[in-house]
Amino acid sequence: MRAVFNSLVCCGLVIGLFVKAQSSPVTSSKTPADGTTVKAPAYEVVSIKPSNAAVNAGGGWWNQQDGFRFRNMALRSLIHSAYGIIMESQVSGMPGWAETDPYDIDAKVDADTAAVWKNLPFKERMKQEQPMLQALLIDRCHFKAHQETKDLPVYDLVIAKGGLKMKEAPSDEQGYYGRSGGSSGSTFTAHATSVQSLAMSLSGDVSRIIVDKTGLGERKFDFELNWSPDEQRGADPANAGPSLFTVLEEQLGLKLVPSKGHVEVIVIDHIERPSPN
């Protein structure tokens, strides 16, 4: 079971933006205080080419010890991961081809970086890899973007009046989680997972960024969440299960409260189709 959940988690590199947590776009080099020029973090080898749909029937993103594999997916996913985009409302200026044209990407780092990554928690590795994804876009797509701040509807995730209903896991446990869905509803199963990771994962389900205001920080929990998505509840209300809002409170002791937040958004100023190799 653990192997299944790890594969589900590691198919994407999305790093939570939430409210005012977006890192700034990077350039290919930077100048420190002593005046020397230092290269920004970058992959040692990158291969990009249009995907062959006849060969790659499916698609996905797989993290590897020394980089990642990106198959039969639009660059939209790469841009979202590079800039921590959770909701579509956080990015504007995306050209149509970046939403639809599928690409295959293989990116690898040098042996020293791979050795360091081997001992890093997944979340810490992603912090290092996000500016590398940005640098990849700049180098291969001549990507340019700037940030703006918008007041957008969000949900604050808080502890419900009845208190937490989750079992706390040891802090040194390796965390994993997975999602599944079907005619019977959606399920989110987690081991040693933070509430922040839960909030990030569920933002797409409620069409708003979820801001973790529980104060639980990096504490880890074991839990299972079962609910019926809105589309299922609308199609067959008589047989549908409870909503996500209901089960968060009943099953986990958490509550979503409507709010407004200053959200950093990305405006794409320029992007070209990637140069293949």
N, C-alpha and C positions, 0 to 999 in steps of 0.2 A: 504493500500500500504506500509506503513512504516513497518508493521510486516513482510511482505514478504522480504523486503530489509534487515532488521536486521537478519533474519534467514540465508540469503545468506552470509552476511559478517561474521557471527559468526560460520560458519561451519569449519573454519580453523584458525590456530594460527600463520600463517606465519608472521614473523617480518622481515622487510626489511633489507637486508644486504647492497645492493648497493655497493659502493666502499669504502673499508677500514672502514666498520662499523660493522664488525662481532665481536661478543663477543667471548672470549676464552672458550674452553671447560672447564667444571668445574669438580671437584672431589667431593667426598661425604663429605669432611670436609675441613676446612681451619684453619690456625693458625694466629690470629691477632697479633699485635705488642706486647701485654702483655704476649704472650706465651700460652694462653688458647686455647683449641680446641672448635670450634663452628660448629655445623652441618650446612651444606649448606641447602638452602630451599628445602623442599621435601613435597610430598603429604603424607597425613596421612594414607590413604587407597588406594591401587592399586590392581585391578583385571585384569589379562591378560589371555586370552585363545584363542586358534584357533577358527576362526569364523565358524559357521555352515551355509554354503551357502544355504542349503535348507530352513533355517529359515530366514536368512538375505539376501533377494534377492537384496536389494540395499546396499548402504554404505554411510558413511558420518562421519563428526566430528561436534559435537554440544557442544558449551560452555555452562556451567551451572554456577549458582552463586557460587557453592562450588567445581567446578572442570570441568571435561569434559567427554563426551561419544564418543567413537571411535568404529565404527562398520564396519565390513567386508571390512577392508582396509589393505593394506600392510604397513609394518613398514617404508617403504621409506617415507611416508607422515609424520610420527612422527619425523624421522631424519631430514627431510627438515625443519620442523617447529622448532625443537629444536636448529638448527644451522643457521636459517635464510637463507636457500637455496632457491634461486629463479629460477636459471637455472641449467640444468643437468650438464653443464660444471663446476659448482662450487663444485662438489663432485665426488670423485673417490674411488674405492675399495668397492663399494656396491655389496654384494653377490646377486646372482640371487634370492634366496628365499626371501630376504628382499624386492625385487621388486614385487613379485607375491603372496606369501602366505598371506592370509587374517587373520586378528586378530580382536578380540573385546577387548577393554580396557575401564575400568571405573576407574577414578582417582578422589579422593576427598581430600580436605584440612580440617583442623580443623575449628571449629566454629568461632574462633577469626579472622583467615585469611579470611574466607568467608565474615565476617562482614566488614572488611577493603575493600575487593574487591568490595563490593556492592556500595561503594561510589567513586570508581576509574573510570576514563575514560578507555575505552577499550584498548587504546594504552598503558596506564600506567600499566594496569593489565598484559598485554602481556610481558612487560619488566620484571615483577616479575616472570612470569610463565615460561619464556624461560629457565633459569637455572634449574628450577624444572624438566622440560622435559629432560634436559641433565642428571640430576641426576637419573631420572627414567631409562634412557637407560643404564647408568653405573651400576646401581644396578641390573636390571633384565636381561640385555643382555651382561653384562661385556664389555660394549662398550669402545673402545679406539680409539682416532683419534688425528690428529695434523693438524695444519694450514700451508698452503704454500701460497705464493703470486704469481699470474700469471698475465701477461699482456693480457687482453682479450678485444675484441671489445665491446664497449658499445655505448649507445646513450645518449647524453646530451639533457635534456629537457629544452628549453629556451623559452622566450617570443618572439613571432614572431614580425616582423617589424610593422605590422598593429596594435599591441597592444592586450591586453586581450579582450576577448568577453564573459566572464563569469560574472554572477551576484554574487557579494560577499554576503555571509550569515553572520548573527550575530555570533560573536565568542562563545557565550554561547549556541548556538543551538546544539542539539544532532545530530550527523552526522550519515548517513547511505547511503549505495549505493548497487546497484545490477546490475547483468549482465544477459543478455538473448541473445539467438542466435537461428537461424533457417535458412530456405531457403531464407528469405528476408534479411539476414545479421545479424550483431551483434549490440547490444545496451548496452551502459553503462549509467545508470541514477544515479545521485548523489544529495544529499542534505547535505549542511554543511560539505563538504569533502575537505580535503587538496589536493594540487597538488602532494604532496609526495605519498599519498595513491593512486592516479591515476597512478603515475609512477610505483609504485610497482605492481599494478594490471595488467598493460599493458605489463610488461616486457616479459611475456610468449608469447604474441601475436607477438612480433617482434624478438624473439629468442636472445635477448640481455638484459642485465641489463640496465634499464633507470635511469640515474642519474639526480635528480632534481637540476637544476642550474638556476631556475627562480628567486630565491631570495624571493619567496613569503612566505616561512617559514610555520607557523601554520595557516595562513589565510585560511578561509573556503569559499567554493563556491558552488553554485547550477548550475548544467549543465546536458545536455544530449548529448551523443556522438553516432552517427550512422555510421556504415561503413560495407564494405564487406571484409571478411577475404581473404587472398591470395588464399586459396584453392578454394573458390567460384569464385573469379575473374578469376582463371585459367580454371575452368570447364565451366563457362558460361560468357565469357568476355562481350558479347553483352548486357546482362541484369544485369551485376554486378554494384553495386554502387561504390562510391569512396573508395580509400584505407584509412587505418588508418592514414597514414602520411598526406594525404590531408585534412581529416576532422578535425584533431587536429588543423591545422592552420585555416581552414575556419570556424569551429564551435566554437573553444575555444580560438583561438589566441595564440596557442602554437606550437612549432616546435621541431622535433627530428633531432639532428645533429650528424652524425657518429663521433665517437671518440675512444680513447683507454684509458683504466683505469687499475690501479693496483688493482686487485680483490682478496680478501682473499678467498681461497678455502679450503674445508675440505677433508683430506685424511683419510679414515677409515683404521685403523691398525688392529682392531679386533672387531668382533661382533658375538654373539651366539644367537641362537633362545631363545626367552624369556622363563624364567621359569614360567610355568602356575600356577595358584592358583584359 
